[in-house]
Amino acid sequence: MVEWDKLITDCRLGLEDRNTPKDDDIRSIFQRDYDRIIFSSPFRRLQDKTQVFPLPGSIFVHNRLTHSLEVASVGRSLGNLVAAELNKSQDSTLNSKISEIGAIVSAACLAHDLGNPPFGHSGEYAIADFFKRGGGLKYQNDLTPEQWSDFTCFEGNANAFRVLSHQFEGKRDGGFALTYSTLASVVKYPFESALAGGKPKFGFFQSEKELFEKIASKLNMVKLSDHPLHYMRHPLVYLVEAADDICYQIMDIEDAHKLKILTYAETEVLFMNFFHPIDDAAILDNIAKNLTLVGDANERIAYFRAMVIGKLTRECAILFNEKLKDYNKIERIIPLFDLLPEPSKSAMEKVRAISLVQIYNDKAVVEIEIAGYKILGTLLEAFITASVDPESFLSKKLLSLIPSQYQNGDQTMYGKIQMVVDFVSGMTDLYALNLYRKITGMELPGIA
């Protein structure tokens, strides 16, 4: 039995004792979570963070910001579909809470990429690789095994939880002061890095371990292990993950068509594969009629994309409600996308295969991944060296470039490294590139 009365709470981090909604507030407490995220500086910085293809370009493709907005839109639809079905069978006293699922999922979707570093997923690998094989390897003996795995398995999702919840210097307690339910719905892997198996799949750093345990305990999430700390997912994470999967898989195909990596015919076939000629006959008839009204190739592909997203959203909502029947028996994380029915399952396998060969290995994508490795590795080396040995002339100058909000005052090796990782992971692509050029002497700064 899923305890929605515990899992959905309006308790806010850092404001636990004074969270009284105003009677005249037209927004629900969870809609306010969404607004706090969308008006934040970390969210705005996503507009200059690579999703897959390099930015900027003559053809507009997705960046982290547009991706996050789209995921939030799909997540809201998923949540609303699920809530409508749940309210048919749940105790009516829970209806008001369950009706907020769409708002919670949408807010969590909006925030899910806030911890991602510049240069796409290659940025995560670059940070982890710096500690596994690069200049950061020399600090291993100065950290506990748990702290070391935080850095060698660096995970953007765990960093998002830190960005949202940590009290950075000069900021208020509770970070964004989001509800416990929204924060828990962001964490895809609710365990510490010791269980990551060397992969970037964990939910919180050692610095936020006690904080996550506090939130999970309040929500009555099922604890699987104390050492290492491991919980079952908050159920709404499955919807956030599904919305993300739907958007990045499908939108990457649309972007590839715009960039002429895929032809119109190739893209049309990939999208048509999601529809069964008999079971989806009515949908296919509707598609055919509407395409007669659209001549532009990009608009036709956009229409196909919308129809595919709608179908996948409905299928994932159904899968989620089925999964809830055995929720408390589930210990292994199985994404909803792995359970898709046919023909969507086979169609998605073809999308993934094409993406791997023709999109993610495209020359422009590979070039930005290589650049990201070089830029982030250089920045980490320079600023961590300065943090560890702060008395030299160069170190003092470098440390003066780190904004005060990241200067945590923690003089342990873990704290010194984390200060720099916070700084570097929060950069935009352009800022990281410009700073790299300046500290390496490739470009002299101008005077404003």
N, C-alpha and C positions, 0 to 999 in steps of 0.2 A: 504494500500500500504506500503510495507516494503521499507524504505529509505536506501538502501544499500550504497548510496553515502555518507551518514552520519555515518552509523553503522560500516563501514570499513574505518578506517583512519590510516595513518602511524605516527600519532602524538605519541611521546614517553613521558611517565611520567618522569618528571625531566629534559627532554631535549626538551621541547616544542619549544624553540626558536632556536634550532640549530640541527634540525634533517634533514640533507641533505644527501641522499644516495650517495655513490660514484658511478661514472659512470662505473667503472670497477669491481664493486662488483658482483660476480656471484650468490650471495644469495639475495633473496627478503628481504624486511624489516621484514616480518613475519617469514621467515626462520631463520633470525637472532635472533628473540625471542626464537625460539626452541633451538638454539645453546647456548644462554645465560643461559637457564634453565639447559640443559643437562651437562654443564661444571661447574655448581655451587655446592658448598658444601652441601646445604640443599638437593639437588637432590641425591648426592652420599650417604648421610646418610640413604636414603630410603632402601639401600641394607641390613641394619640391623634393619628394622622395620617390624613387623609381618603383614602379610596380613590376613590370617585366622589361618593357622597351625603354631605351634611353630618352631622357628629357633634357631640354625641350626639343621639338622637331617641327617641321613644316606641317605635318599631319598630326592632329591631336589624338593621342592615345591615353590610356588610363595611367594615372599616378595613384599614389596611396590614398590621397584624399577622395578622388572620385570613386575609387574602388570601395572605400569605407562607406561612402554615402549610398552606393548601390547595394552593398551588403546589408546595410541598415534597413533599406526599403524592402528587400526580400525577407529579411528577418522579421520585420513587422508583420508582413503577410503570413509568414509561417506561424508566428505566434498567435495571430488572430484566428487562423484556421484551427489550430490546436485548441485554443481557448473555447471556441464555439462548440467544438465536439465534446470537450471535457465538461462544459457547463450543462450538457444534457444528462450526464450521469452522476455528477458530484452533488454532495450536500449543498443545497441552495445557499447556506450561510457562507460558503466559500466562493460564491459566484463573483463577488466584487474583487477578490484577490486574483482569481483565475483570469478574470477579464483584463488584468494588467499584464498578462504574459507577453502580448505583442509589444507593449511599451518597454518592458524589461529587456527582451531579446533585441529590440531595435537599438537600445542604448548600449548594450554589450557589444553588438555588431559594430557600432560606430567607433567603439574604443579598442577593438580587438587588435589593431595594428599600431597603436600609439607607441609601443616599445620597439618597433622595428627600426634598425639603423639605416643609414643611407645605402643606396645602390642595391636595393632589392634583397632577395634572400642571400645573395652572395655576400652582403654585408654581415649577416649572421655568421656565415662560414669564415669570413675573414677574421672576425673577432675571436672565434673559437680557435682558429688555426694559429693565430698569433701566440696563444698560450700553449697549444699542443706542440707546435714545431718551430715557432718563431722566437722573437726576442723575449717573450713573456715566460718561456720555459724555465728561465733561471729563478723564477719566484716560487716554484712549486714547493720547495722545502720550507718556505715561510708561511704557508697556508695549511689549514687542516684539509684532509681529503675531501670533505664536503664543500668547503669553500673553493678548492681547486676545481672541482667538477662544475661549479657554478659558471666558471669562466671557460673551461675547455668544452663545455656543452652549451655555450651561450644561446639563449632562446628568447626570441622577440616577444613571445607571449608572456613569459615570466617577467620580462622587462616591462611589459605593458602593465602588469599588476603592480610593479614597483612605481611606475610613473603615476598611476592612479591613486595609490594609497600612501606612498612615502611622504613624510614631512620634510621636504627639501628646505634648505636654509632660507629663512625669511618667509616661508609659507606657513599656512595654518595646519594644525593637527588634523590628520585624516586625509591629507592630500586634496583630492577633488571633493571629498566629503560625499561620496556616492553611497547609495544604499548597499547593505550587505548582499542583497539578492543580485543586484547588477554586477558587483565585484566578483561574486562567485561564478556568475555566468560567463565571465570573460576567461576564466582559467580552464584551458583545454585539458591540461594534464595535472590533476590535483595531487601531486607528489613532488618530493624534493629531487634534486639533480642526481643524487646517489642511485636512484632507480631509473635514470635515463638511458643506461646501457651505452654511454658514450655518444648518444645521439642528442640533437637539440629538441628534446621532448620532456620538459618538466614545467611545473607551474609557478614556482616561487623560489627566489634566492634565499640563502641562509638568513639574510638581513630581514626578510619578510616572513620567515617561517612561523614565528609566534603569532604574527598578525593574521596569517591565513588560518591558523588553527583556531584563533578566537572567532573569526567569521564563520568557519565551518561548524564550530561547536554551537554557535548561536542559531544556525540554520538547521541544526540536527542532521547534518550530513553524515553518512555512514563512514566510520573510520575503519580502514583495513589494516593499518599498521602504525605503531608509534615510532619505531626506529627501523628504517627510515619512515618519516611521516608520510602517510598515504591514505587518501580518502577516495570514495567513489565520487564520480562527477556530480555536480549539481545537474539535474536533468535538463535544464534549459541550455546547457552548453552544447548538447546535441543539435539544437536548433541553430545556435550561433555558428557552429562548425558547418552545418549543412548549407546555410545561407552563404558562407564564405566559399565553400566548394562550388556551389552553383554559379556564383558570380565569376570567380577567377577562371574556372574551367571554360565557361561559355564566352565570357568577355574577351579572353585571350584569343579565341578563334575570330571574333569580330575584329579585333585590332589587327590580327595577322592579315585579314582580308583587306583592311584599309591600307596597310603597308605593302600590299601586293606580294606578301609571302605565300598566301593561298589565293587561288583563282576563285572567281564567283562560283563556278561549277563545283569545285572541291568543297567550298564552304556550304553551298546549298545541300549537297549530299550528306555532309556531316550533320547538319541540322535536321534534315528529313529523316535520318535514321532513327530519330527519337519517336517517330509516330508509326503505329501499326496500321497497315493499309485497311484492315477491317475494323478493329476495335476503335481506331481513331478516325474513322471515315468522315464523321461530321466535322471534326477539327480540320482535316485535310481539305474538305470542300470549302470551308471558311477561308483557309489560307489561299487556296487557288483563286477565289473570288476577290479577295483583297489585293492580291498581287497584280491583278489586272488594272488596279487603280494607281500602282506605283511603278514608275519607270526607272528611277535612279537605283543603281546597283547597291550602293551603301544603304539606302533606305529599305530596300528589299531584304537585305541581310539583317538589318536592325529589326525588321518585323519578324523574321524567322527566329531571331534570338529571343525576342519577347515571348513568342509562343512556346519555345523550349523552356525558358525560365518558368513560365506559368505552369507547365506540365510537371517539371521537376519539383516545384514548390508544393503542388498538391500531393504528389507522390511521397515526398519527405514528411509532410504533415500526417499522412495516413500511417506511414512506417513508425513515426514517433509515438502515436497513440497506441499502436500495437505493442511497441517496445515497453511502454509503461506498465503493461500487465505483469511483466516479470522483472520490473526495474530493480527491486531489492535483491535479486539473485544475480545481477550482472556485476562481475568484477573486471572483466576484460573489456577495454574500450573498443567498440565496433562502430565506426562512423555510419550514419544513415546512408551515405553514398555507397557503402559496400553492400547494402541490402536492396538496392534499386531493383524493381521488377523489369522484365523484358518488355519492350525492346530498349528501354532506357539504359539498362546495364551494358548491353553490347555496344550501343551507340556511344556511351561514355568511354568505354575501353578504346574505341577507335579515335575519339577526341584526344585521349591521353597519349596514344601512340603517335598520332600526327604532331601533337604539341611537343613531345620529347624530341622528335627527329627534325621537324621543320621550324618550330618556333623557338624553343629554349636553346637550340644550337645555332640559331641564326647569328650571323657574324656580328651584328650590332649588339645583340644580347651578350654574346661571349666577350666582346671588347669591353663592355661596361663592367662585367664581372671581374675581368682582369684588372681594370683600372681601380675598382673598388678594393680589391685585395691590396694593391700597392699603396693606395692613399690611406686606407684605414690602418694598415700595418705600420706605416711611417708615423702617423699621428699617435697611435698607441705607444710606440717605442719612445717617441720624444716626450710625451706628457707623463707617462708612467715613470720614466727615468728621472724627470724633473720632480715628480711627487716623492719618489724614494730618496733622492739626494737634492733637497730643496735649497741648499746654501750656495751653489755655484751661480755665477752671473747669468748664464743662459737659463738655468732652472728658474730663477726668480722671474725672469722676463716671460718665460713660457707659462708659469703658474699665474701670472697676472692676466693672462688671456682667458683663463677659465672663469666663467661667470660665478658670482658669489653664491647662487642657489645650489651649485654643485659642490662647493667647498664645505664638506660635512664635518670637518674638525676631527674625524676619526683617524688617529695616528697609528692604528694597526695596519699591517700590510694589506689586509683585506679591504679596509676602509680607504686606503690610498689608491688602490687599484680600482675600486668601485667608483670613486670620484671621477676618475678619468673615463671609465667605461660609460658612466652616466652622461658625461660631457660629449664624448664621441658618438655614442648611439643616438643622441638627441639632435645631431646635426642634420641639416638638409644636404642633398647631393652637392649643390652649388657652394654652400658654405665650406663643406669638407674639402672640396677641390681647391677653392681659393686659399684656405688656410694651409693646405699642403704645399701649394706653390710658394706661399710667402715664407713658411718656416724652412723650406728647403733652398730658398734663395732663387727660385726660378722666376719669381715676380716680385717686384718691389711694391709695397703698399703706397697708395696715393694719399694725399692730404685733403680731407674734405673742406 
